[in-house]
Amino acid sequence: MSTQTCDILISGGGIAGLSAAAAFGTAGFSVICVDPTPPITDREATGADMRSTAMMQPARDMLMAAGIWDHLAPHAAPLQIMRIVDAGGEKPEARIVKDFNAADISDLPFGWNFPNYVLRREMLARLDALPNVDFRPGTGTTSLFTRSQMAKVTLSDGTKVQTKLVIAADGRNSPMRQAAGIDVTTKRYGQKALAFAVTHPIPHENVSTEIHRTGGPFTLVPLPDFNGLPCSAVVWMDDGAKSQARMDLDTAAFEEEMSVRSCHHFGPLTLASKRSIWPIISQTASALSGQRIALIAEAAHVVPPIGAQGLNMSLRDMGALLELATARPDGLGDAEMLMAYEKARMGDIKLRVRGIDLLNRASQASSPALRDARAMGLNALYNLGPVRKTLMQMGLGVAGKQG
């Protein structure tokens, strides 16, 4: 079989990989993007990803440049307020409620929330409009061979692709990262997360609500109305065995349990989707690049789903790579570019992975004393105005950016 050529081969067609394909394609590079699993873009389809993703302000800027934002905007639920609720007392009820309002630091919301299946659908529509992007669902990567001038990737259908840069966006078990011999450090928490959508009688009013009790946060993130009712995406983190047991509950029992865990913050919750479950880990690659390969997204870093950091870290990876590629197109994928990428991203990644690890460990607190300490810490942070604003800016991924 003859060898095909492109500027960039992207391994992985999840949200990060599709975003990268759109961004580099819009910038004029020829791109082949492959993924062994075709993306599911129908809410009711078997295997649909019921998680949602909050796109923070810098992510929106990048998606605008990639020609995707206009397709996404009609499906957005703005995130104007981030609400932290401590419910760590004897009873499952809110005892401290603190609102972090984006208006304190910006003219725009913190971000915008989207169901993952909608993101995939609209990103695929954008790729269809780019003649220099070739998306091949149902095809994966099987081997990687690199030299200083190029990389050669063998695909699962036998095709060989010669490229200047391989972008590994192929998940926490990245085949391309493994082929490049890059190690990872993994931390396991014994938690699993349930993801699903709910409707509720009390409107969310564009407030993202994180409720802390024990085992991990119960987070409700605004979605557009569903069947005429206010709707939110939920991620419920807890001990793995407890989460698995809830996964197996019938609908009525599950609704009762999740309504109690939500402290009835938006009234009784009604399940509005299938449930999905996955293990919670923290993972960091020992390097973000090798010869002719760059790691982004979960191939580079995995964090617990706290503070909407996961995909926004991934889009910062992509933004740094894109900036370096467009500044020196002739140096695409060379050692200078990849060393600069490593320098631009590794410090921020390590900082955020450590910070989210600490937040998750605090959210797991089971003893009353530790839960009381967590509540006191929330109060103290909130009441220090400059600290509160700095934390919000860090959450956005910006430093003092206005609107």
N, C-alpha and C positions, 0 to 999 in steps of 0.2 A: 504493500500500500504506500502511495506517495506521501511525502511529508508536507504538511500545510504550515503556513507561516502567519504570524500576527505580532503586533507590538506587545500585547499583554494577554496572558492566559490566566483566567480567574477560575480557581477551583472552589466551587461552592455557589449555589444559587438560592441561598436564603436571603433574608432582607439585606444583610450586609453585602453579600456578593452581587445581588441585583443592583443595589445602590452604587457599588463600585463600577459595575459595567456601564450604568447610565452616566456616571460622572466622567469616567475616562473616555467613553464613547462621545459624549457631548464635547469634550475637549479636543477631539479629533484623532484619538488613537484608535487603531484597529484592535478589536477585543473579541476573544472567544471565551465564553463563560459556560462551564459545564457543571452539572449536578446529577448524581445518580437517581435522585428522587424528584419527579416532576412536582412543581409547586402547586399546592391546593388553593384555589381562589374562590371556593364556594363555602359559605358558612355552614351549610348542612352536610357537606361531604364527609365521608369516613376519613378520619385522620386530620381533619381541619384543625389548624392551630388556633385555639381559643384564647391565647394570650393577646395582650394589646401592647403597643409600644408608644411611649411618650417621646415625641420629638422635641427637644429643647431648642432654644433660639439659634445657637450656632448650627444645629442640624438643619433647621429650616433654611438657613442661608445656603448651605451646601446643596440641599435638594432643589432650591430655586435655580442655582447655577447648573444643576444636572437636568433641568427641564421637567422635574417630577412634581414640584410643589403645586403647580396649578391644577394638576390632576387630583392631588390629595386634598386640597383645601376644602372642597365641598363635604368631605367626610370627617372633618376635624371636630374634636371636642376640646375647646380651649381649657388650659389648666391655669386658672387665675390665682388660686389659693392652694397652698400645701398645708394641710391640717394634720398635726400630730396629736394623737389622743393617748393618754396613759390610762389604762384600765386595770392596773396592777393591784388593786385593792382586794379585799376579801370577796367581794361580789363582782361579776363581770359588768361593770358600769363605768362610764367615763368619770375620772376624778380630776384630770387636768386636760384642758383643751387649748392648744396654741395654734394660731393661724399665721402662716408666713405668706404675706401678700406680695405678689410680683410688683404691684404698684410702688412698693418701697424702693425698688431698684431699677425699674424699667417702665416704658410706656406699653410694652407688650406683655402677654401672659408668660409664665415660666416656659410653657410649651403647649403642645397640642397632642391629643391622644387618638390613636387609630387602632382598630382591630388588625391583627397581623395578616389575616387573609385579604383585607382591603389593600394593605400596603403591597403585598405581592401582586395582586391583580393590577393595580395602577402602575407599578414599576414595570411589569411585563408589557403593558400598553406602551410605555415610553421606549422600551427596548425595540419593540416592533417598528417604531418610527425612525430608528437609527440604522442606516444601511451599513455602517462600519462595525456593528455589534452582532455577533452570531451566538445566540443562546441555544444550548443543546441540552434540554432536559432529558433525563433517562441515561445520561452518559457521565461516567465518573473518571477520575484520574487513577492510574495504576502504577506508574513509575516516573522517576525524575532523574535526569542526567544533566549535569551542568558543567560549563566551561566558562572562562572569564568573559567570553564574547556573547554567549547565548545559553539558553536552556532548552532541553528537549523533553517533552512530556508525552508519555504514552497514555492514550485514553482506553476506556474499557471496551470500546468497539474496535480496537486495533489501530485506530488513527494515531499517527505521530505528529505532534505540533512543535515547531521550532519557534521560540519566542524570546524577546529581550528581557521580559519580566514575568515571573510567576507570582500571582497574588493568592496566598492561601487564605480563603474565607470559608474553609470547609469544616468548621466546628471544633468543639473541644477535643475530639479524637482525630484531629486533622491528619489525613493520609499524607499530604504534602509536607507538613511539618515533620512527621516521622521520617519521610523519605529524605529530608534535608538533614536528619540527625540532630534536630533541636530538642532538648529535654524540656520537661515542665515540672514545676513544683505544685502539688495538689494538696489541698486541705479539705477534709470532709467534716461536716457538722452533724451528721446523723439526722438531718432534716430532709423532708420532701416538700415540694410546693404543689398545691392544687391551683389550677387556673380555670376560670369559667366566667360567664357573664350572668348578671342578675338584673331584674327590674325591681323597683321599690316605689312606694307611694310618695315619699318626700323627695322633691327635686334636689339634685346634687349641686346645682348652681355653680358649676365649673370648679368645684372644690375636690381636690384629690386628698383622700383621707387615709391615714396610716394609723391603725389601732394596735397599741402594744399592750399585751397582757403577759403571756409566757409562750415559749416554744418558737416564737417568730412573729413578725407583723401580719396583720390582716389588713390588706390594702384595697381600697375601692378607688378606681380611677374613672373619671367621667367618660362616657361614650354618648354618641347621639341617641335620642329616644328610640326605643324599640317597641313596635306595636302600640305606639301612642303613649308609652309609659317611660318615665325616667329610667336610664339604664347605666350600669357601671360594669367595668371589667374588674374582676377580683383575683388577687393572688394571695393565697392563704398558706403561710409557711408554718410548719410544726414538726415535731418529732416524726420520723419516718413511718413508724408503725401506726401512729395515730392518723397520719394523713392517708395511709393506705386503707385503713379501716373506714375512713370517711368516704374515700373513693368508691367503696363497695356498698355504701348505704343506699336504701331506696330514696326516691326524690323527696318524699314528705319528711323523712327523718333527717335527711341532709339539710333541707331548708330550715328546719327547726334549729339544728345545731349551728348553722352558719348565722342565723339571725341572732342567736344568743351571743356568739363570738363577736358579732359586729356591734354589740351593745345597743341594738335596735337604733343605730345612729340615723338611718334613713327609713325607719319603720321595718316591718317584716320583709325579708328578702325572698324573691321568687326566682328560681333557677331559670335562666333563659338561654341555655346552651348546653352542650355536652361538657363533661369535666375532663381535664387532662392532668397528668401528674409527672413530675420529674425530680431527680435528686438535686440537692443544693450542695454545690462545691465552690471553692475559691481556687483558681488556678492561674499561674503565670508562667509564660515561656521564658526560658533562660536567655533567649535572644529573640529579637523581632525580625531578624533577617539572616540569610545565609547567602551563598553565591547565587545571584540572579533570582532570589526569592524573598518576598516580604510577607510577614504574617500580619493579619488584621483580625479584628473581632474576636470570636471565641477561640480561634486558632492561637491567638496571642494572649488572651486574658478572659477569664470567666469570673463573674462576681455574683453573689446572691442578689435577687431582684429587689433591692432597696434603693430608694432615691432616684429611680429612673436613670441609672448610670450606664447600664450595660451597652445598649445600642449607641448611646451618645458618645461613649468612649470609642466605640467602633467607627463612628463617623468622624471623630477627631483623627483616628489613625488614617482614614481615607483622605481627609483633608490635607494632612501633612504630606502624604505620598503624592497627592495630586499637585500640590504646590511645588514640590521638588521636581516632579516630572515635567510640568509646564515651564519651569524656570530653565531647565536644561534638557530639552527633548532629545538631543543627541546623546545624552548620558543616561537615557532610560535604562534602569536596572543595573547600572554599573556600581562598582564598589563605593565610589564617592557618594552616590545618591543613597545607597542603602545604609552607609555609616551615618549620614545626615539624618535619615529617617529614625534610626535607632536613638540617636542623640535627642531628636525632637520629641519622642514619645515615651521612652522608657521611664523617665523620672515621674511624669504625670501618672502613668499607669500604676507604678508601684505605690505612689501616694494614695491614689483612689482605692486600690485593692486593700491596702492597710486600713484606710478609713472605713470602708464598707464592712470589712471583717470585724472591726470594733463595734460598729453599729449593730451588726447581726448578733454578736455575742451578748450585747446589752439587751437585745430584743428577746433572747432565749431565756433570760433570767427567770428562775422558778421560785427562789426563796423570797419571802416577803421583804427581807432586809435589802436584797439586791434590787427588787422592784421599787422599793422606796427610794433607794439611791438613784435609780434611773429617773424617777419622777423629779427628784430634786435637781438632777443635772439638766433636764429639759427646762425646768423653770429658770435656772441660772443662765443657761445659754440664751433663752428667749429674752430675758430682761436686760441683757447687755446689748444695747442697740447696735454698736459697731460690729460686735461679734456676730450678731444675727444677720446683718447685711452681708458680711464676708462669707458666712456659710451659705447664704442664698446664692451669691455670685459664684462660689465654688460649685454648687449644685448645678447651676446653669452651664458651667464650663466657660464662663467669661470673667473678666476682672474689671469691674466698674463700667461695663458696657451699658449704654443707655439706649433703650428702644431699638 
